[in-house]
Amino acid sequence: MRAGVLGLALLTAVATPATAAPAAPAPAGRAAAGSGALSPTVEEQRLDRAAPREILRRSGFDDVAPDFARA
């Protein structure tokens, strides 16, 4: 019984491809990584609304956001 299970495990390991799947293309709203012109994500666009600003203010991160924008 153990030999059968071991054989099945080895067969599965050998049959599994060793290469990784290719990376998916960038989403339609985002530019290519090397172009330097990225459109803001949905999450970044929401930061201008009242609720995210309040959350940032209460957590103390509202002062940090300008530093990230400059970087």
C-alpha positions in Angstrom: 0.0 0.0 0.0 2.8 2.5 0.9 4.6 1.7 -2.4 1.4 2.6 -4.3 1.0 5.9 -2.5 4.6 6.8 -2.9 4.5 5.9 -6.6 1.4 8.0 -7.1 3.0 11.0 -5.2 6.1 10.7 -7.4 4.1 10.5 -10.6 2.1 13.6 -9.6 5.3 15.5 -8.8 6.9 14.6 -12.1 3.7 15.4 -14.1 3.4 18.9 -12.5 5.0 21.5 -14.7 8.1 23.1 -13.1 7.7 26.5 -14.8 5.6 29.3 -13.5 2.7 30.7 -15.5 3.4 33.9 -17.4 2.4 37.2 -15.7 -0.9 38.7 -16.6 -0.9 41.9 -18.6 -1.4 45.2 -16.8 -5.0 46.3 -16.3 -6.5 48.5 -18.9 -6.5 51.6 -16.7 -2.8 51.4 -15.9 0.1 52.2 -18.2 3.1 49.9 -18.7 5.6 49.8 -15.8 8.4 51.5 -17.8 6.3 54.3 -19.3 6.3 56.5 -16.2 2.7 57.7 -16.8 0.4 55.8 -14.4 -3.2 56.7 -13.9 -4.4 56.6 -10.3 -6.0 53.4 -9.1 -9.6 53.3 -7.8 -8.3 53.3 -4.3 -6.2 56.4 -4.9 -9.1 58.2 -6.5 -11.3 57.6 -3.5 -8.8 59.4 -1.2 -10.3 62.7 -2.2 -13.7 61.8 -0.6 -14.7 62.8 2.9 -14.7 59.4 4.6 -11.2 58.4 3.6 -9.9 61.8 4.5 -11.5 61.5 8.0 -10.0 58.1 8.5 -6.5 59.4 7.5 -7.0 62.4 9.8 -8.1 60.3 12.8 -5.2 57.9 12.4 -2.6 60.6 12.0 -1.6 59.7 8.5 -3.1 62.9 6.9 0.2 64.6 7.4 2.2 61.8 5.8 0.2 61.8 2.5 2.0 64.8 1.0 5.4 63.1 1.5 4.1 60.1 -0.5 2.8 62.4 -3.3 6.3 64.0 -3.7 8.0 60.6 -3.9 
